[in-house]
Amino acid sequence: MKASAKKPALLAGGNPQIAKADGDGPVQAYIAAMPGWKSDLGRRLDAIIVRTVPGVCKAVKWNSPFYGVEGQGWFLSFHCFTKFVKVAFFRGASLRPVPPGESKQKEVRYLDIHENDRLDEKLVTSWIRQAASIPGWDGRASA
Protein backbone atom coordinates (compact mmCIF):
# COMPACT_ATOMS: atom_id res chain seq x y z
CA MET A 1 0.00 0.00 0.00
CA LYS A 2 1.53 3.25 -1.14
CA ALA A 3 0.57 6.64 0.33
CA SER A 4 0.04 9.39 -2.24
CA ALA A 5 1.75 12.00 -0.06
CA LYS A 6 4.25 11.28 2.67
CA LYS A 7 3.18 12.68 6.04
CA PRO A 8 5.80 14.76 7.86
CA ALA A 9 7.73 13.02 10.61
CA LEU A 10 6.68 13.87 14.14
CA LEU A 11 9.54 14.88 16.41
CA ALA A 12 9.60 14.80 20.22
CA GLY A 13 6.23 15.70 21.71
CA GLY A 14 4.48 15.19 18.37
CA ASN A 15 5.97 18.34 16.83
CA PRO A 16 5.79 18.12 13.00
CA GLN A 17 9.07 18.25 11.10
CA ILE A 18 8.44 20.78 8.34
CA ALA A 19 11.22 22.24 6.19
CA LYS A 20 12.13 25.87 6.84
CA ALA A 21 10.22 28.05 4.36
CA ASP A 22 8.36 31.34 4.06
CA GLY A 23 4.64 31.70 3.35
CA ASP A 24 1.25 30.30 4.27
CA GLY A 25 1.80 26.91 2.58
CA PRO A 26 4.46 25.62 5.00
CA VAL A 27 2.45 26.92 7.98
CA GLN A 28 -0.66 25.11 6.76
CA ALA A 29 1.39 21.92 6.24
CA TYR A 30 2.65 22.21 9.84
CA ILE A 31 -0.88 22.75 11.19
CA ALA A 32 -2.26 19.80 9.15
CA ALA A 33 0.48 17.55 10.56
CA MET A 34 -0.11 18.53 14.20
CA PRO A 35 -1.40 15.39 15.97
CA GLY A 36 -4.97 15.04 17.26
CA TRP A 37 -6.63 17.99 18.99
CA LYS A 38 -3.52 20.12 18.43
CA SER A 39 -4.32 20.48 14.71
CA ASP A 40 -7.74 22.00 15.50
CA LEU A 41 -6.05 24.38 17.94
CA GLY A 42 -3.43 25.29 15.32
CA ARG A 43 -6.17 26.11 12.78
CA ARG A 44 -7.98 28.20 15.39
CA LEU A 45 -4.83 30.14 16.37
CA ASP A 46 -3.94 30.71 12.70
CA ALA A 47 -7.47 32.01 11.97
CA ILE A 48 -7.38 34.38 14.97
CA ILE A 49 -3.96 35.72 13.89
CA VAL A 50 -5.01 36.22 10.24
CA ARG A 51 -8.24 37.95 11.32
CA THR A 52 -6.42 40.18 13.85
CA VAL A 53 -3.36 41.09 11.74
CA PRO A 54 -4.32 41.63 8.09
CA GLY A 55 -1.37 40.90 5.81
CA VAL A 56 0.48 38.92 8.49
CA CYS A 57 3.74 37.33 7.30
CA LYS A 58 4.14 33.60 7.92
CA ALA A 59 7.01 31.13 7.87
CA VAL A 60 8.13 27.84 9.35
CA LYS A 61 11.43 28.08 11.21
CA TRP A 62 12.92 25.61 13.72
CA ASN A 63 9.91 23.30 13.16
CA SER A 64 7.44 25.96 14.35
CA PRO A 65 5.12 28.38 12.54
CA PHE A 66 6.16 32.02 12.93
CA TYR A 67 3.99 35.11 12.46
CA GLY A 68 5.28 38.60 11.84
CA VAL A 69 4.77 42.04 10.38
CA GLU A 70 6.81 43.13 7.36
CA GLY A 71 9.63 45.41 8.50
CA GLN A 72 8.90 44.81 12.20
CA GLY A 73 9.98 41.19 12.75
CA TRP A 74 8.29 38.14 14.24
CA PHE A 75 5.82 38.59 17.09
CA LEU A 76 4.58 35.03 17.76
CA SER A 77 5.22 31.33 17.17
CA PHE A 78 3.81 28.09 18.51
CA HIS A 79 5.22 24.61 19.06
CA CYS A 80 3.79 21.16 19.88
CA PHE A 81 4.76 19.41 23.08
CA THR A 82 3.44 16.05 24.29
CA LYS A 83 0.60 17.44 26.42
CA PHE A 84 0.22 21.03 25.23
CA VAL A 85 0.88 23.64 22.56
CA LYS A 86 3.23 26.44 23.63
CA VAL A 87 2.49 29.87 22.16
CA ALA A 88 5.51 32.21 22.34
CA PHE A 89 5.08 35.98 22.34
CA PHE A 90 8.56 37.29 21.55
CA ARG A 91 7.96 40.67 23.20
CA GLY A 92 5.42 39.27 25.65
CA ALA A 93 6.76 41.16 28.66
CA SER A 94 5.41 44.32 26.97
CA LEU A 95 1.86 42.96 26.68
CA ARG A 96 -0.95 43.74 29.13
CA PRO A 97 -1.83 41.67 30.95
CA VAL A 98 1.48 39.86 30.67
CA PRO A 99 1.06 36.26 29.38
CA PRO A 100 1.58 33.80 32.25
CA GLY A 101 4.57 31.69 31.17
CA GLU A 102 8.04 32.99 31.95
CA SER A 103 11.12 32.43 29.80
CA LYS A 104 14.86 32.49 30.28
CA GLN A 105 14.77 35.48 27.91
CA LYS A 106 13.26 38.39 29.80
CA GLU A 107 11.16 39.72 26.89
CA VAL A 108 9.60 36.37 25.89
CA ARG A 109 6.39 35.14 27.52
CA TYR A 110 4.46 31.93 26.89
CA LEU A 111 0.91 30.65 26.91
CA ASP A 112 0.64 26.85 27.29
CA ILE A 113 -2.65 25.45 25.96
CA HIS A 114 -3.69 21.95 27.04
CA GLU A 115 -6.35 19.76 25.42
CA ASN A 116 -9.23 20.62 27.73
CA ASP A 117 -8.34 24.28 28.34
CA ARG A 118 -10.90 26.91 27.40
CA LEU A 119 -9.13 29.33 25.07
CA ASP A 120 -9.89 32.92 26.08
CA GLU A 121 -10.17 34.13 22.49
CA LYS A 122 -10.77 37.76 23.51
CA LEU A 123 -7.57 37.83 25.61
CA VAL A 124 -5.50 35.96 22.99
CA THR A 125 -6.76 38.37 20.30
CA SER A 126 -5.76 41.31 22.49
CA TRP A 127 -2.26 39.87 22.98
CA ILE A 128 -1.91 39.25 19.23
CA ARG A 129 -3.06 42.79 18.39
CA GLN A 130 -0.62 44.27 20.94
CA ALA A 131 2.26 42.01 19.87
CA ALA A 132 1.81 42.88 16.18
CA SER A 133 1.84 46.61 16.95
CA ILE A 134 5.34 46.69 18.49
CA PRO A 135 8.72 45.82 16.98
CA GLY A 136 9.16 42.05 17.05
CA TRP A 137 12.07 39.64 17.03
CA ASP A 138 14.26 39.78 13.92
CA GLY A 139 15.44 36.18 14.18
CA ARG A 140 19.08 36.92 14.88
CA ALA A 141 20.74 35.63 18.02
CA SER A 142 20.69 38.03 20.96
CA ALA A 143 24.03 39.48 22.03
N, C-alpha and C positions, 0 to 999 in steps of 0.2 A: 504494500500500500504506500503510495507516494503522495506526500502533501504538496499542494500546488504552490504554497508559499511557506518558507521556513519561518517558524515563530522565533522571535529573539530569545536568546538565553536569559534565564533569570539568575541574577547574582545573589549574593547574601541578602537575606531578608525578603527575597522575591523582587528585588529591584531589576527592571528590565535593562539589558545591555543593548543600547542603541548607539550607533556611530555618531560622533560629534558632527553636527551640521546646523546650519541656520534655517529658519523658516518654520511654518506651521506643520508641514509634512512630518518632519522628524518628531515634533512634539506630539502629534496625533498618533504616530506609531508607538511612542513611549506609553501614552495613555492607554491605547488599545492592548498593550502587552502587560499592563499592571494586573496582578492576579486578583481574582475575586472582587470583593466589594471595593477595593482600592481603585479599580478602573472607573467605576461610577463616580467615586469621589474626585478622581482626576478630571473627568469630563465636567463635573460641576464646578470645580475650581477654575478650569480653563474658561468655561462660559462666564463665570463671574468676572474674571480678569478682562476678557474681551469686551464685555458689556461696560465695565467700569473705565477701561483705558482704551478708547478708540485708537486704532493704529498701533497697538502694542507690538513690539518686536519680540520674536520667539526664537529659541535655539535649544538644542540639546548639547550640554557640556557635562563632562564628568558623570555620565549616565543619569542626568537629571534635566528636566525641562527648566529653562530660564526665561524670564519675562523682563523686558526692559523698555526704555523710551529712547528713541534715536537721539544721540548727542548727550544723553544724561547717564547712560549705563544701565546695568541690571538692578532691578529692585526686589525680585522675588525668585525663588526656585522651590521645588519640592522633590522629595526623595522617599522611596518605599523602604520601610523597615519591616521586620517580621510581623509586628502587632500594631503598627501605626504608619501614618504618612506624616513626615516632618516637613512643614512649610517654613522656609527661611526668609525672613525679611532682612535684607542686607544692611539697611539703616534703621532697623527696628527700634533701637533705643530712642529715636527721634519721634516715634509714633505715640499717639495718645488715644486710649490708654496704651501703655507699653505691652506688647505681646508677652505672655507668661514665661516662655522658655529662655533661659540664659545661655550664653555662649562664651567660649574662651576669648572670642573677639568682642570687645566691648560694644561695638555698634550693632552687631548681629543679634536678633531675637528670633525665637522659634515658636511655632504653634504645632503641637503634636495632636493629630486627629486619629482616634481609635474607631474601630468598627461601629460601636453603638453610641458614639458621641453625637449630640445634636449640634450641628454646625450653626453657629450664630452668624447667619449670612449678612445681616446688617453690620455687625462689628467687623467681619472679614472684609466686606466691601469698603468700609471706612478706612481700614488699614491699607488696603490696596490703593485707594484713591490718594491717601496721604503719602504712601511710599513712592507712587509714580510721580508725585509733584515735587520731589526733592532729588538732588543729584544722587545717583545710585552707585553701585560698585562697577568699576571698569574692567574687572577680570584679571588685573595684574596683581601679583603678590604684594602684600603690604610690606613696607620697610620695617 
